[in-house]
Amino acid sequence: MAMLALPTNTKIYLAVEPVDMRKSFDGLCAIVIDNLQQNPLEGHLFLFRGKSGNRIKALFWDRNGLVIFYKRLEKGHYKWPKNTVHSITMTSVELSLLLDGIDFTKLKKLPKYDAVSAL
């Protein structure tokens, strides 16, 4: 299983539209600014998928520089949510599932327990 250790306050943004996987730091930063309306230097993680669906790139600012994480599935395709907005946020658990090739969009979460209303 692929695992990234991220600070607890890191938000994870998934770009819904496929991008050209030839893009590097500057090209991905431009997408983050123009399409996702975010600042790539705030320490959040931004995920991008190629058109073929078997490659993803992650862009992350780690204190003093940008990092790109790039992964290719040898078999199958990443399951990407279909949405009308430019990006969605995801949890670190969903990120781990995605990197492991699991379709996290079909998983159903149990409702959160509310101790106050249970009394």
C-alpha positions as a printed NumPy array, in Angstrom:
array([[  0.   ,   0.   ,   0.   ],
       [  1.307,   3.457,  -0.904],
       [  1.351,   5.83 ,   2.017],
       [  2.18 ,   9.494,   2.36 ],
       [  2.801,  11.012,   5.771],
       [  1.076,  14.398,   5.742],
       [  0.665,  16.93 ,   8.545],
       [ -2.741,  16.581,  10.221],
       [ -3.995,  19.98 ,   9.029],
       [ -3.247,  19.204,   5.357],
       [ -6.246,  19.432,   3.054],
       [ -6.333,  17.105,   0.061],
       [ -7.799,  18.496,  -3.151],
       [ -8.592,  16.251,  -6.093],
       [ -8.771,  17.974,  -9.494],
       [-11.78 ,  16.473, -11.242],
       [-10.755,  17.181, -14.854],
       [ -7.878,  15.171, -16.354],
       [ -4.61 ,  17.034, -16.959],
       [ -1.66 ,  16.62 , -19.297],
       [  0.739,  14.385, -17.358],
       [  3.699,  16.123, -19.013],
       [  3.038,  19.119, -16.779],
       [  5.553,  19.65 , -14.027],
       [  5.808,  22.086, -11.11 ],
       [  4.881,  25.329, -12.897],
       [  2.125,  23.802, -15.037],
       [  0.484,  22.06 , -12.086],
       [  0.774,  25.228,  -9.96 ],
       [ -1.012,  27.141, -12.722],
       [ -3.887,  24.618, -12.626],
       [ -4.082,  24.904,  -8.83 ],
       [ -4.276,  28.712,  -9.044],
       [ -6.471,  29.113, -12.15 ],
       [ -8.842,  26.131, -11.976],
       [ -8.894,  25.133,  -8.315],
       [ -8.667,  28.706,  -6.957],
       [ -6.106,  27.633,  -4.334],
       [ -2.575,  28.636,  -3.35 ],
       [ -0.148,  25.763,  -4.085],
       [  2.284,  27.07 ,  -1.44 ],
       [ -0.064,  26.727,   1.558],
       [  0.964,  23.149,   2.353],
       [ -2.021,  21.294,   0.931],
       [ -1.887,  18.278,  -1.382],
       [ -3.291,  18.533,  -4.909],
       [ -4.076,  15.397,  -6.94 ],
       [ -4.276,  15.201, -10.734],
       [ -5.191,  12.355, -13.069],
       [ -4.121,  11.82 , -16.662],
       [ -6.583,  11.261, -19.495],
       [ -5.819,   7.54 , -19.691],
       [ -6.793,   7.165, -16.014],
       [ -3.86 ,   4.989, -14.986],
       [ -1.541,   7.777, -13.763],
       [ -1.799,  10.331, -11.02 ],
       [  0.4  ,  13.164,  -9.856],
       [  0.305,  14.861,  -6.49 ],
       [  1.719,  18.336,  -5.873],
       [  2.68 ,  19.272,  -2.327],
       [  4.557,  22.141,  -0.644],
       [  6.76 ,  20.795,   2.17 ],
       [  8.241,  23.757,   4.101],
       [ 10.872,  24.823,   1.589],
       [  9.961,  23.436,  -1.819],
       [  7.444,  21.723,  -4.021],
       [  7.276,  17.934,  -4.276],
       [  5.684,  15.898,  -7.056],
       [  4.543,  12.361,  -6.367],
       [  3.827,  10.381,  -9.548],
       [  2.26 ,   6.929,  -9.715],
       [  1.25 ,   4.67 , -12.586],
       [ -1.018,   1.666, -12.171],
       [  0.313,  -1.253, -14.201],
       [ -3.155,  -2.752, -14.507],
       [ -6.51 ,  -0.989, -14.292],
       [ -7.468,   2.644, -13.876],
       [ -7.908,   5.021, -10.977],
       [-11.566,   5.523, -10.131],
       [-12.137,   9.264, -10.218],
       [-15.335,  10.876,  -8.977],
       [-17.542,  12.523, -11.569],
       [-18.44 ,  15.998, -10.458],
       [-19.396,  19.327, -11.976],
       [-16.999,  21.352,  -9.835],
       [-13.276,  21.756, -10.523],
       [-12.128,  19.982,  -7.368],
       [-13.317,  18.043,  -4.378],
       [-11.689,  17.497,  -1.024],
       [-10.926,  14.061,   0.289],
       [ -9.736,  12.488,   3.522],
       [ -6.37 ,  10.867,   4.112],
       [ -8.127,   7.492,   4.303],
       [ -9.682,   8.072,   0.861],
       [ -6.247,   9.083,  -0.439],
       [ -4.736,   5.83 ,   0.838],
       [ -7.506,   3.835,  -0.83 ],
       [ -7.078,   5.734,  -4.095],
       [ -3.307,   5.187,  -4.138],
       [ -3.925,   1.498,  -3.507],
       [ -6.191,   1.332,  -6.576],
       [ -9.445,   0.988,  -4.615],
       [-12.602,   2.761,  -5.809],
       [-13.241,   4.931,  -2.754],
       [-16.225,   6.641,  -4.418],
       [-18.431,   3.566,  -3.892],
       [-17.678,   3.066,  -0.221],
       [-20.447,   3.968,   2.191],
       [-19.585,   5.575,   5.517],
       [-21.602,   4.876,   8.62 ],
       [-23.226,   7.936,  10.22 ],
       [-21.204,   9.589,  12.954],
       [-22.253,   8.806,  16.498],
       [-23.642,  11.806,  18.36 ],
       [-23.44 ,  11.234,  22.12 ],
       [-25.681,  14.23 ,  22.898],
       [-28.628,  13.035,  20.815],
       [-28.195,   9.461,  22.061],
       [-29.166,  10.479,  25.621]])
